[in-house]
Amino acid sequence: MGRIAGVTADETRERVLRGAAEVFARKGYDGAGIAVIAAEARVSSGAIYAHFGSKAELFAATLHAHGSREVERLFNVADSGEDIAGLIRERGAALARREPEEGALLVEAIVAAKRHPDVTAVLLSTFADREERFAEVLRVAQRDGAIDGTIRPPAVARFVTMLVLGSVLVSAMGLPTVDQDDWADLISDLVTRFELITEDRKRN
């Protein structure tokens, strides 16, 4: 089945990504053949390869498009003028409310990465890029005096990555939930560490 008449290249790409998300989550990386994804997306295999050079590349794009939005939203703080500490509190508190299906694609990626170096490479590249972008957001906030200037942005970025990935695995395992208010208080206490020195300086 070729590209559908009247459908733009961007629309075709989005259709492929939606179909791929369904198939990868249902069958895993190894079981998700390009032909199966093409059938789900109602496009030809050639249309998929016109947009993505390999299954690993398609998998990475699918993760980016349909996976977790928490860290990605943080990246937009510098331009939006939002309160970064407040936003970290909000998104951090939400991590305890994940549904198992939210992380299905990422869990499949972690499993596939053990056997496929190409998947490992795209995962490393994707998360390294996210960490660097988030670290830069923190640096901007430090220059603006919005958060403590003594914290180390790369360490905080890694901590956020570990929280996001950990929340995905916890939800996938079906562990009992913790009290939402207790979790939100814990996140708030951690984020307050970012602001302590800044607030002390303001008072002085």
Rosetta constraint file for C-alpha pairs under 8 A:
AtomPair CA 1 CA 42 HARMONIC 6.89 0.50
AtomPair CA 1 CA 43 HARMONIC 5.29 0.50
AtomPair CA 1 CA 44 HARMONIC 4.61 0.50
AtomPair CA 2 CA 43 HARMONIC 5.60 0.50
AtomPair CA 2 CA 44 HARMONIC 4.96 0.50
AtomPair CA 2 CA 46 HARMONIC 7.78 0.50
AtomPair CA 2 CA 47 HARMONIC 6.83 0.50
AtomPair CA 3 CA 7 HARMONIC 7.23 0.50
AtomPair CA 3 CA 12 HARMONIC 7.25 0.50
AtomPair CA 3 CA 43 HARMONIC 5.94 0.50
AtomPair CA 3 CA 44 HARMONIC 7.03 0.50
AtomPair CA 3 CA 47 HARMONIC 6.68 0.50
AtomPair CA 4 CA 43 HARMONIC 7.56 0.50
AtomPair CA 7 CA 11 HARMONIC 6.03 0.50
AtomPair CA 7 CA 12 HARMONIC 6.51 0.50
AtomPair CA 8 CA 12 HARMONIC 6.18 0.50
AtomPair CA 9 CA 13 HARMONIC 6.15 0.50
AtomPair CA 10 CA 14 HARMONIC 6.22 0.50
AtomPair CA 11 CA 15 HARMONIC 6.11 0.50
AtomPair CA 12 CA 16 HARMONIC 6.22 0.50
AtomPair CA 12 CA 43 HARMONIC 7.83 0.50
AtomPair CA 12 CA 47 HARMONIC 7.92 0.50
AtomPair CA 13 CA 17 HARMONIC 6.25 0.50
AtomPair CA 13 CA 48 HARMONIC 7.70 0.50
AtomPair CA 13 CA 51 HARMONIC 6.73 0.50
AtomPair CA 14 CA 18 HARMONIC 6.20 0.50
AtomPair CA 15 CA 19 HARMONIC 6.20 0.50
AtomPair CA 15 CA 41 HARMONIC 5.66 0.50
AtomPair CA 16 CA 20 HARMONIC 5.93 0.50
AtomPair CA 16 CA 37 HARMONIC 7.41 0.50
AtomPair CA 16 CA 38 HARMONIC 7.15 0.50
AtomPair CA 16 CA 41 HARMONIC 5.24 0.50
AtomPair CA 16 CA 43 HARMONIC 7.51 0.50
AtomPair CA 16 CA 48 HARMONIC 6.75 0.50
AtomPair CA 17 CA 21 HARMONIC 6.06 0.50
AtomPair CA 17 CA 41 HARMONIC 7.99 0.50
AtomPair CA 17 CA 58 HARMONIC 7.63 0.50
AtomPair CA 17 CA 61 HARMONIC 7.38 0.50
AtomPair CA 17 CA 62 HARMONIC 5.43 0.50
AtomPair CA 17 CA 65 HARMONIC 7.40 0.50
AtomPair CA 18 CA 22 HARMONIC 6.52 0.50
AtomPair CA 18 CA 41 HARMONIC 7.06 0.50
AtomPair CA 18 CA 62 HARMONIC 7.69 0.50
AtomPair CA 18 CA 66 HARMONIC 7.88 0.50
AtomPair CA 19 CA 23 HARMONIC 6.33 0.50
AtomPair CA 19 CA 37 HARMONIC 5.86 0.50
AtomPair CA 19 CA 38 HARMONIC 7.47 0.50
AtomPair CA 19 CA 40 HARMONIC 5.15 0.50
AtomPair CA 19 CA 41 HARMONIC 4.49 0.50
AtomPair CA 20 CA 24 HARMONIC 5.82 0.50
AtomPair CA 20 CA 37 HARMONIC 5.41 0.50
AtomPair CA 20 CA 40 HARMONIC 7.59 0.50
AtomPair CA 20 CA 41 HARMONIC 7.38 0.50
AtomPair CA 20 CA 58 HARMONIC 7.77 0.50
AtomPair CA 20 CA 59 HARMONIC 7.55 0.50
AtomPair CA 20 CA 62 HARMONIC 6.68 0.50
AtomPair CA 21 CA 25 HARMONIC 6.03 0.50
AtomPair CA 21 CA 62 HARMONIC 5.95 0.50
AtomPair CA 21 CA 63 HARMONIC 7.75 0.50
AtomPair CA 21 CA 66 HARMONIC 6.96 0.50
AtomPair CA 21 CA 105 HARMONIC 7.16 0.50
AtomPair CA 22 CA 26 HARMONIC 6.11 0.50
AtomPair CA 22 CA 40 HARMONIC 7.99 0.50
AtomPair CA 23 CA 27 HARMONIC 5.72 0.50
AtomPair CA 23 CA 28 HARMONIC 7.31 0.50
AtomPair CA 23 CA 32 HARMONIC 5.94 0.50
AtomPair CA 23 CA 36 HARMONIC 7.48 0.50
AtomPair CA 23 CA 37 HARMONIC 6.18 0.50
AtomPair CA 23 CA 40 HARMONIC 7.46 0.50
AtomPair CA 24 CA 28 HARMONIC 4.70 0.50
AtomPair CA 24 CA 29 HARMONIC 5.58 0.50
AtomPair CA 24 CA 31 HARMONIC 7.73 0.50
AtomPair CA 24 CA 32 HARMONIC 5.66 0.50
AtomPair CA 24 CA 59 HARMONIC 7.83 0.50
AtomPair CA 24 CA 105 HARMONIC 6.54 0.50
AtomPair CA 24 CA 108 HARMONIC 7.49 0.50
AtomPair CA 25 CA 104 HARMONIC 5.52 0.50
AtomPair CA 25 CA 105 HARMONIC 5.27 0.50
AtomPair CA 25 CA 108 HARMONIC 7.11 0.50
AtomPair CA 27 CA 31 HARMONIC 5.03 0.50
AtomPair CA 27 CA 32 HARMONIC 5.65 0.50
AtomPair CA 28 CA 32 HARMONIC 6.05 0.50
AtomPair CA 28 CA 105 HARMONIC 7.95 0.50
AtomPair CA 28 CA 108 HARMONIC 5.63 0.50
AtomPair CA 29 CA 59 HARMONIC 7.84 0.50
AtomPair CA 29 CA 108 HARMONIC 6.35 0.50
AtomPair CA 29 CA 109 HARMONIC 7.12 0.50
AtomPair CA 29 CA 112 HARMONIC 6.17 0.50
AtomPair CA 30 CA 112 HARMONIC 7.35 0.50
AtomPair CA 32 CA 36 HARMONIC 6.48 0.50
AtomPair CA 32 CA 37 HARMONIC 6.78 0.50
AtomPair CA 33 CA 37 HARMONIC 6.35 0.50
AtomPair CA 34 CA 38 HARMONIC 6.02 0.50
AtomPair CA 34 CA 45 HARMONIC 6.36 0.50
AtomPair CA 34 CA 48 HARMONIC 7.85 0.50
AtomPair CA 34 CA 55 HARMONIC 7.15 0.50
AtomPair CA 35 CA 39 HARMONIC 6.21 0.50
AtomPair CA 35 CA 44 HARMONIC 7.89 0.50
AtomPair CA 35 CA 45 HARMONIC 5.99 0.50
AtomPair CA 36 CA 40 HARMONIC 6.26 0.50
AtomPair CA 37 CA 41 HARMONIC 6.09 0.50
AtomPair CA 38 CA 42 HARMONIC 5.73 0.50
AtomPair CA 38 CA 43 HARMONIC 5.12 0.50
AtomPair CA 38 CA 44 HARMONIC 5.55 0.50
AtomPair CA 38 CA 45 HARMONIC 5.51 0.50
AtomPair CA 38 CA 48 HARMONIC 7.10 0.50
AtomPair CA 39 CA 43 HARMONIC 6.49 0.50
AtomPair CA 39 CA 44 HARMONIC 7.53 0.50
AtomPair CA 43 CA 47 HARMONIC 6.29 0.50
AtomPair CA 43 CA 48 HARMONIC 7.51 0.50
AtomPair CA 44 CA 48 HARMONIC 6.76 0.50
AtomPair CA 45 CA 49 HARMONIC 6.48 0.50
AtomPair CA 46 CA 50 HARMONIC 6.11 0.50
AtomPair CA 47 CA 51 HARMONIC 6.85 0.50
AtomPair CA 48 CA 52 HARMONIC 6.04 0.50
AtomPair CA 49 CA 53 HARMONIC 5.59 0.50
AtomPair CA 49 CA 54 HARMONIC 7.08 0.50
AtomPair CA 52 CA 57 HARMONIC 5.98 0.50
AtomPair CA 52 CA 58 HARMONIC 5.59 0.50
AtomPair CA 53 CA 57 HARMONIC 6.31 0.50
AtomPair CA 53 CA 58 HARMONIC 7.60 0.50
AtomPair CA 54 CA 58 HARMONIC 6.31 0.50
AtomPair CA 55 CA 59 HARMONIC 6.00 0.50
AtomPair CA 56 CA 60 HARMONIC 6.21 0.50
AtomPair CA 56 CA 118 HARMONIC 6.17 0.50
AtomPair CA 56 CA 119 HARMONIC 5.45 0.50
AtomPair CA 56 CA 122 HARMONIC 7.32 0.50
AtomPair CA 57 CA 61 HARMONIC 6.26 0.50
AtomPair CA 57 CA 122 HARMONIC 7.21 0.50
AtomPair CA 58 CA 62 HARMONIC 6.05 0.50
AtomPair CA 59 CA 63 HARMONIC 6.20 0.50
AtomPair CA 59 CA 109 HARMONIC 7.99 0.50
AtomPair CA 59 CA 119 HARMONIC 7.93 0.50
AtomPair CA 60 CA 64 HARMONIC 6.25 0.50
AtomPair CA 60 CA 119 HARMONIC 7.69 0.50
AtomPair CA 60 CA 122 HARMONIC 6.15 0.50
AtomPair CA 60 CA 123 HARMONIC 7.00 0.50
AtomPair CA 60 CA 126 HARMONIC 7.70 0.50
AtomPair CA 61 CA 65 HARMONIC 6.06 0.50
AtomPair CA 62 CA 66 HARMONIC 5.80 0.50
AtomPair CA 62 CA 67 HARMONIC 7.37 0.50
AtomPair CA 63 CA 67 HARMONIC 4.80 0.50
AtomPair CA 63 CA 68 HARMONIC 7.95 0.50
AtomPair CA 63 CA 105 HARMONIC 6.44 0.50
AtomPair CA 63 CA 106 HARMONIC 6.79 0.50
AtomPair CA 64 CA 68 HARMONIC 7.74 0.50
AtomPair CA 67 CA 102 HARMONIC 7.05 0.50
AtomPair CA 67 CA 103 HARMONIC 6.92 0.50
AtomPair CA 67 CA 105 HARMONIC 6.86 0.50
AtomPair CA 67 CA 106 HARMONIC 7.07 0.50
AtomPair CA 68 CA 72 HARMONIC 7.83 0.50
AtomPair CA 68 CA 102 HARMONIC 7.26 0.50
AtomPair CA 68 CA 103 HARMONIC 7.30 0.50
AtomPair CA 69 CA 73 HARMONIC 6.04 0.50
AtomPair CA 70 CA 74 HARMONIC 6.70 0.50
AtomPair CA 70 CA 91 HARMONIC 6.20 0.50
AtomPair CA 70 CA 164 HARMONIC 7.74 0.50
AtomPair CA 71 CA 75 HARMONIC 6.60 0.50
AtomPair CA 71 CA 130 HARMONIC 7.32 0.50
AtomPair CA 71 CA 134 HARMONIC 7.53 0.50
AtomPair CA 71 CA 160 HARMONIC 7.78 0.50
AtomPair CA 71 CA 161 HARMONIC 7.80 0.50
AtomPair CA 71 CA 164 HARMONIC 7.83 0.50
AtomPair CA 72 CA 76 HARMONIC 7.21 0.50
AtomPair CA 72 CA 130 HARMONIC 7.38 0.50
AtomPair CA 73 CA 77 HARMONIC 7.28 0.50
AtomPair CA 74 CA 84 HARMONIC 7.51 0.50
AtomPair CA 74 CA 87 HARMONIC 7.29 0.50
AtomPair CA 74 CA 88 HARMONIC 7.45 0.50
AtomPair CA 74 CA 134 HARMONIC 6.79 0.50
AtomPair CA 74 CA 137 HARMONIC 7.87 0.50
AtomPair CA 75 CA 133 HARMONIC 6.27 0.50
AtomPair CA 75 CA 134 HARMONIC 5.44 0.50
AtomPair CA 75 CA 137 HARMONIC 6.36 0.50
AtomPair CA 76 CA 80 HARMONIC 6.19 0.50
AtomPair CA 77 CA 81 HARMONIC 5.97 0.50
AtomPair CA 77 CA 82 HARMONIC 5.47 0.50
AtomPair CA 77 CA 83 HARMONIC 7.46 0.50
AtomPair CA 77 CA 84 HARMONIC 6.30 0.50
AtomPair CA 77 CA 137 HARMONIC 6.94 0.50
AtomPair CA 78 CA 82 HARMONIC 7.39 0.50
AtomPair CA 78 CA 137 HARMONIC 5.73 0.50
AtomPair CA 78 CA 140 HARMONIC 6.85 0.50
AtomPair CA 78 CA 141 HARMONIC 7.39 0.50
AtomPair CA 82 CA 87 HARMONIC 7.38 0.50
AtomPair CA 83 CA 87 HARMONIC 6.12 0.50
AtomPair CA 83 CA 146 HARMONIC 7.96 0.50
AtomPair CA 84 CA 88 HARMONIC 6.13 0.50
AtomPair CA 84 CA 141 HARMONIC 7.49 0.50
AtomPair CA 84 CA 146 HARMONIC 7.88 0.50
AtomPair CA 85 CA 89 HARMONIC 6.29 0.50
AtomPair CA 85 CA 147 HARMONIC 7.41 0.50
AtomPair CA 85 CA 191 HARMONIC 6.32 0.50
AtomPair CA 85 CA 192 HARMONIC 7.85 0.50
AtomPair CA 85 CA 194 HARMONIC 7.51 0.50
AtomPair CA 85 CA 195 HARMONIC 7.81 0.50
AtomPair CA 86 CA 90 HARMONIC 6.25 0.50
AtomPair CA 87 CA 91 HARMONIC 6.12 0.50
AtomPair CA 88 CA 92 HARMONIC 5.64 0.50
AtomPair CA 88 CA 191 HARMONIC 7.26 0.50
AtomPair CA 89 CA 93 HARMONIC 6.03 0.50
AtomPair CA 89 CA 184 HARMONIC 7.45 0.50
AtomPair CA 89 CA 187 HARMONIC 6.03 0.50
AtomPair CA 89 CA 188 HARMONIC 5.59 0.50
AtomPair CA 89 CA 191 HARMONIC 6.63 0.50
AtomPair CA 90 CA 94 HARMONIC 6.47 0.50
AtomPair CA 91 CA 95 HARMONIC 6.61 0.50
AtomPair CA 92 CA 96 HARMONIC 7.86 0.50
AtomPair CA 92 CA 184 HARMONIC 7.47 0.50
AtomPair CA 92 CA 187 HARMONIC 6.21 0.50
AtomPair CA 93 CA 97 HARMONIC 7.91 0.50
AtomPair CA 93 CA 180 HARMONIC 7.64 0.50
AtomPair CA 93 CA 183 HARMONIC 6.42 0.50
AtomPair CA 93 CA 184 HARMONIC 4.70 0.50
AtomPair CA 93 CA 187 HARMONIC 6.39 0.50
AtomPair CA 94 CA 98 HARMONIC 7.20 0.50
AtomPair CA 95 CA 163 HARMONIC 7.93 0.50
AtomPair CA 95 CA 164 HARMONIC 7.02 0.50
AtomPair CA 95 CA 167 HARMONIC 5.91 0.50
AtomPair CA 96 CA 167 HARMONIC 6.76 0.50
AtomPair CA 96 CA 177 HARMONIC 7.25 0.50
AtomPair CA 96 CA 178 HARMONIC 7.47 0.50
AtomPair CA 96 CA 180 HARMONIC 7.01 0.50
AtomPair CA 96 CA 183 HARMONIC 7.19 0.50
AtomPair CA 97 CA 180 HARMONIC 7.92 0.50
AtomPair CA 98 CA 102 HARMONIC 6.69 0.50
AtomPair CA 98 CA 167 HARMONIC 7.24 0.50
AtomPair CA 98 CA 168 HARMONIC 7.30 0.50
AtomPair CA 98 CA 171 HARMONIC 6.16 0.50
AtomPair CA 99 CA 103 HARMONIC 7.72 0.50
AtomPair CA 99 CA 171 HARMONIC 6.24 0.50
AtomPair CA 99 CA 172 HARMONIC 7.98 0.50
AtomPair CA 100 CA 104 HARMONIC 6.77 0.50
AtomPair CA 100 CA 168 HARMONIC 7.40 0.50
AtomPair CA 100 CA 171 HARMONIC 4.86 0.50
AtomPair CA 100 CA 172 HARMONIC 4.70 0.50
AtomPair CA 100 CA 173 HARMONIC 7.86 0.50
AtomPair CA 100 CA 174 HARMONIC 7.24 0.50
AtomPair CA 101 CA 172 HARMONIC 7.46 0.50
AtomPair CA 102 CA 168 HARMONIC 7.50 0.50
AtomPair CA 103 CA 107 HARMONIC 6.10 0.50
AtomPair CA 103 CA 168 HARMONIC 5.08 0.50
AtomPair CA 103 CA 169 HARMONIC 7.44 0.50
AtomPair CA 103 CA 171 HARMONIC 7.64 0.50
AtomPair CA 103 CA 172 HARMONIC 6.85 0.50
AtomPair CA 104 CA 108 HARMONIC 6.28 0.50
AtomPair CA 104 CA 172 HARMONIC 7.25 0.50
AtomPair CA 105 CA 109 HARMONIC 6.22 0.50
AtomPair CA 106 CA 110 HARMONIC 6.27 0.50
AtomPair CA 106 CA 168 HARMONIC 7.61 0.50
AtomPair CA 107 CA 111 HARMONIC 6.33 0.50
AtomPair CA 107 CA 168 HARMONIC 7.46 0.50
AtomPair CA 107 CA 169 HARMONIC 6.96 0.50
AtomPair CA 107 CA 172 HARMONIC 7.70 0.50
AtomPair CA 108 CA 112 HARMONIC 6.00 0.50
AtomPair CA 109 CA 113 HARMONIC 5.93 0.50
AtomPair CA 109 CA 119 HARMONIC 7.08 0.50
AtomPair CA 109 CA 123 HARMONIC 7.69 0.50
AtomPair CA 110 CA 114 HARMONIC 6.92 0.50
AtomPair CA 111 CA 115 HARMONIC 7.58 0.50
AtomPair CA 112 CA 116 HARMONIC 5.93 0.50
AtomPair CA 112 CA 119 HARMONIC 6.69 0.50
AtomPair CA 112 CA 120 HARMONIC 7.91 0.50
AtomPair CA 113 CA 117 HARMONIC 6.30 0.50
AtomPair CA 113 CA 118 HARMONIC 7.64 0.50
AtomPair CA 113 CA 119 HARMONIC 5.07 0.50
AtomPair CA 113 CA 120 HARMONIC 4.55 0.50
AtomPair CA 113 CA 123 HARMONIC 7.91 0.50
AtomPair CA 114 CA 120 HARMONIC 7.35 0.50
AtomPair CA 116 CA 120 HARMONIC 6.49 0.50
AtomPair CA 117 CA 121 HARMONIC 6.11 0.50
AtomPair CA 118 CA 122 HARMONIC 6.44 0.50
AtomPair CA 119 CA 123 HARMONIC 6.15 0.50
AtomPair CA 120 CA 124 HARMONIC 6.12 0.50
AtomPair CA 121 CA 125 HARMONIC 6.13 0.50
AtomPair CA 122 CA 126 HARMONIC 5.95 0.50
AtomPair CA 123 CA 127 HARMONIC 6.13 0.50
AtomPair CA 124 CA 128 HARMONIC 5.81 0.50
AtomPair CA 125 CA 129 HARMONIC 6.07 0.50
AtomPair CA 126 CA 130 HARMONIC 6.32 0.50
AtomPair CA 127 CA 131 HARMONIC 6.05 0.50
AtomPair CA 127 CA 161 HARMONIC 7.80 0.50
AtomPair CA 128 CA 132 HARMONIC 6.22 0.50
AtomPair CA 129 CA 133 HARMONIC 6.17 0.50
AtomPair CA 130 CA 134 HARMONIC 6.13 0.50
AtomPair CA 131 CA 135 HARMONIC 6.02 0.50
AtomPair CA 131 CA 154 HARMONIC 7.23 0.50
AtomPair CA 131 CA 157 HARMONIC 5.24 0.50
AtomPair CA 131 CA 158 HARMONIC 6.53 0.50
AtomPair CA 131 CA 161 HARMONIC 7.17 0.50
AtomPair CA 132 CA 136 HARMONIC 6.23 0.50
AtomPair CA 132 CA 154 HARMONIC 7.22 0.50
AtomPair CA 132 CA 157 HARMONIC 7.48 0.50
AtomPair CA 133 CA 137 HARMONIC 6.44 0.50
AtomPair CA 134 CA 138 HARMONIC 6.42 0.50
AtomPair CA 134 CA 157 HARMONIC 6.06 0.50
AtomPair CA 135 CA 139 HARMONIC 6.29 0.50
AtomPair CA 135 CA 153 HARMONIC 4.76 0.50
AtomPair CA 135 CA 154 HARMONIC 5.48 0.50
AtomPair CA 135 CA 156 HARMONIC 7.44 0.50
AtomPair CA 135 CA 157 HARMONIC 5.58 0.50
AtomPair CA 136 CA 140 HARMONIC 6.23 0.50
AtomPair CA 136 CA 153 HARMONIC 7.45 0.50
AtomPair CA 137 CA 141 HARMONIC 6.31 0.50
AtomPair CA 138 CA 142 HARMONIC 6.16 0.50
AtomPair CA 138 CA 147 HARMONIC 7.85 0.50
AtomPair CA 138 CA 153 HARMONIC 5.86 0.50
AtomPair CA 139 CA 143 HARMONIC 6.26 0.50
AtomPair CA 139 CA 153 HARMONIC 6.59 0.50
AtomPair CA 140 CA 144 HARMONIC 6.27 0.50
AtomPair CA 141 CA 145 HARMONIC 6.20 0.50
AtomPair CA 141 CA 146 HARMONIC 5.08 0.50
AtomPair CA 141 CA 147 HARMONIC 5.93 0.50
AtomPair CA 142 CA 146 HARMONIC 5.79 0.50
AtomPair CA 142 CA 147 HARMONIC 5.25 0.50
AtomPair CA 142 CA 148 HARMONIC 6.34 0.50
AtomPair CA 142 CA 149 HARMONIC 5.15 0.50
AtomPair CA 143 CA 149 HARMONIC 7.65 0.50
AtomPair CA 145 CA 149 HARMONIC 7.31 0.50
AtomPair CA 145 CA 198 HARMONIC 6.84 0.50
AtomPair CA 146 CA 195 HARMONIC 7.48 0.50
AtomPair CA 146 CA 198 HARMONIC 7.26 0.50
AtomPair CA 147 CA 194 HARMONIC 5.40 0.50
AtomPair CA 147 CA 195 HARMONIC 5.00 0.50
AtomPair CA 147 CA 198 HARMONIC 6.13 0.50
AtomPair CA 148 CA 193 HARMONIC 7.82 0.50
AtomPair CA 148 CA 194 HARMONIC 4.95 0.50
AtomPair CA 148 CA 195 HARMONIC 5.18 0.50
AtomPair CA 148 CA 196 HARMONIC 6.67 0.50
AtomPair CA 148 CA 197 HARMONIC 5.53 0.50
AtomPair CA 148 CA 198 HARMONIC 5.16 0.50
AtomPair CA 149 CA 197 HARMONIC 7.85 0.50
AtomPair CA 149 CA 198 HARMONIC 7.49 0.50
AtomPair CA 151 CA 156 HARMONIC 7.74 0.50
AtomPair CA 151 CA 194 HARMONIC 6.99 0.50
AtomPair CA 152 CA 156 HARMONIC 6.44 0.50
AtomPair CA 153 CA 157 HARMONIC 5.99 0.50
AtomPair CA 154 CA 158 HARMONIC 6.18 0.50
AtomPair CA 155 CA 159 HARMONIC 6.21 0.50
AtomPair CA 156 CA 160 HARMONIC 6.23 0.50
AtomPair CA 157 CA 161 HARMONIC 6.27 0.50
AtomPair CA 158 CA 162 HARMONIC 6.19 0.50
AtomPair CA 159 CA 163 HARMONIC 6.23 0.50
AtomPair CA 160 CA 164 HARMONIC 6.18 0.50
AtomPair CA 161 CA 165 HARMONIC 6.10 0.50
AtomPair CA 162 CA 166 HARMONIC 5.74 0.50
AtomPair CA 163 CA 167 HARMONIC 6.01 0.50
AtomPair CA 164 CA 168 HARMONIC 6.48 0.50
AtomPair CA 165 CA 169 HARMONIC 6.47 0.50
AtomPair CA 166 CA 170 HARMONIC 6.09 0.50
AtomPair CA 167 CA 171 HARMONIC 6.13 0.50
AtomPair CA 168 CA 172 HARMONIC 6.17 0.50
AtomPair CA 169 CA 173 HARMONIC 6.15 0.50
AtomPair CA 170 CA 174 HARMONIC 6.41 0.50
AtomPair CA 170 CA 175 HARMONIC 6.00 0.50
AtomPair CA 171 CA 175 HARMONIC 6.53 0.50
AtomPair CA 178 CA 182 HARMONIC 7.49 0.50
AtomPair CA 178 CA 183 HARMONIC 6.96 0.50
AtomPair CA 179 CA 183 HARMONIC 6.31 0.50
AtomPair CA 180 CA 184 HARMONIC 6.11 0.50
AtomPair CA 181 CA 185 HARMONIC 6.06 0.50
AtomPair CA 182 CA 186 HARMONIC 6.26 0.50
AtomPair CA 183 CA 187 HARMONIC 6.34 0.50
AtomPair CA 184 CA 188 HARMONIC 6.11 0.50
AtomPair CA 185 CA 189 HARMONIC 6.12 0.50
AtomPair CA 186 CA 190 HARMONIC 6.35 0.50
AtomPair CA 187 CA 191 HARMONIC 6.20 0.50
AtomPair CA 188 CA 192 HARMONIC 6.07 0.50
AtomPair CA 189 CA 193 HARMONIC 6.89 0.50
AtomPair CA 190 CA 194 HARMONIC 7.62 0.50
AtomPair CA 191 CA 195 HARMONIC 7.22 0.50
AtomPair CA 192 CA 196 HARMONIC 6.20 0.50
AtomPair CA 195 CA 199 HARMONIC 6.05 0.50
AtomPair CA 196 CA 200 HARMONIC 6.23 0.50
AtomPair CA 197 CA 201 HARMONIC 6.15 0.50
AtomPair CA 198 CA 202 HARMONIC 6.32 0.50
AtomPair CA 199 CA 203 HARMONIC 6.37 0.50
AtomPair CA 200 CA 204 HARMONIC 6.32 0.50
